[in-house]
Amino acid sequence: MSRIRFPARWEDIRMQATHVGRQVDALLDAFGGVLPLGPAWVHREFCQAGMDLRLHPHQYMPFGPRKEVDERWFASTIGAKNTFRVPNEGLSWMFSTSGRSRFTLAAAVEERGNVLVGGTMYGKYRHWPVYSKYFNNRQPLPHHMHGDDAQAALVGLPGKPESYYWPPEYNMHRSADDGTMIGLRPGTTREQLRNCLLHWGTRGHDIRFLTMKYAMKVGRGWRMPARRLHAPAALCTYEPQWRSDVFNMFQGKTEDGWLDRSVLLFKDVPQQVSRDQNVDHMVEMIDWPGNLADQSGNQILPIFDESRSGIGVTDMWVVYGTFQKGGEEKELFSAKRLDIDPGAETTLRDPGASGMQVLAGSGVIGKYEVQAPYMLRDIYDVPRDECFIPYVTATSGLKIRNTGLVPLTLLRYFGPDVWGNDMPRLQNAV
């Protein structure tokens, strides 16, 4: 176990932007090949926090009213694109070995990309091209979509497909609404959708009357392609996704009030579309065949991975499947859940880098002592529940040991083209 002890709070510790390569090397040596990460909290202005992110209830509004923290991003190298900007919001970070400065995972990948994400992935993307998050809201999110690569490229961003997993450890009470609206009812017309966007929830033109609702089950997951309308349930959701914060809101009225159409419907579109408030353009942004189809085939059931399990060790696929990208079905991201019984240990060998988060229990990952927090009393506290597993460590073998009295449960997510034929597929995805 490492002898390095980091500060208990990160609020006043400066961020170092460049020349971090040697610090990365020192951290990997000190912590047995892994990089300890601090928390990346993110607020949203169009919803209310569900308060299941293990923060003290008084800590969800550090930036003022209507700016509630309802997300935590994991192993993220992208900043949040909120109207109210917070410096470095959404960017995962780590302490230097001295604890007197911090630097982002993005800066680390820029200087040690081959080591951290692997030569093939870094050579193709020049960054870590995925991230994951928890999002947790008191009510379902508003109906929205994420553009595909062609649409997002018009505003200088990549498209964003995503997937969901609902961990029981973060969903221990019954949700007020465990249903997710997805797509549109069969037979819905462009004119009906146009009226909803034009009148923005008034005069009876509410997009919620045009959609279908699917019950979500804790312990399972869901696949969500780009250009698919969706309003995720009021559950704490683990969400591996492509490296983008592109979205457009299609719902005007929510349980929390009215949304600003000029800001949120026309958020990530060319300036002329936004300036003209071109509703017809927005109607054509969605994938009409995909939105009108039955969505049931996108449900993800957990799958036991016998090859990476053993006595006291259970490895499960919780996010898998392919997405359309560049006209082809491709493996873009995936996620697994690892449960290790008290006193048990395993040597994990994965074919690619991953972002890892501790759901429950305590133990040692490499030389990094980890423990899932019960509650963080201050948003600037530093939990020991997250790390990045570099490519060189994952492929050579990483020892993980449960030192506690309850199961050590870990989530880890992966980037594109890591597993190949070893990753399960969804047979009826749409």
Secondary structure, DSSP 8 states (H G I E B T S, - for coil): -------SB-TT--B--S--HHHHHHHHHHTTT-EE-B-EEEEESSS-B-S-SSB-GGGS-TT-TT-EEEEEEES--S----SS--TTTT--EEE-TTSS-EEEHHHHHHHHHHHHT-HHHHHHHSS--EEEEEE-BSS---SEE---HHHHHTTT-----EEEE--GGG--S--S--EEEES--TT--HHHHHHHHHHTT-TT--GGGGSEEEE--TT-EEEE-TT--EE--SS-EE--EES----EE---EETTEE--HHHHTTTTS-HHHHHHT-HHHHHHHS-HHHHHS--GGGEE--EE-GGG-BTTEEEEEEE---EEETTEEE---EEEEEEE-TT-EEEE--SS-EEEEEEE-EEEETTEEEE--S-BSSTTB--S-EEEE-HHHHHH-EEEEE-SSS-EEEEEEE-TTSSGGGS---TT--
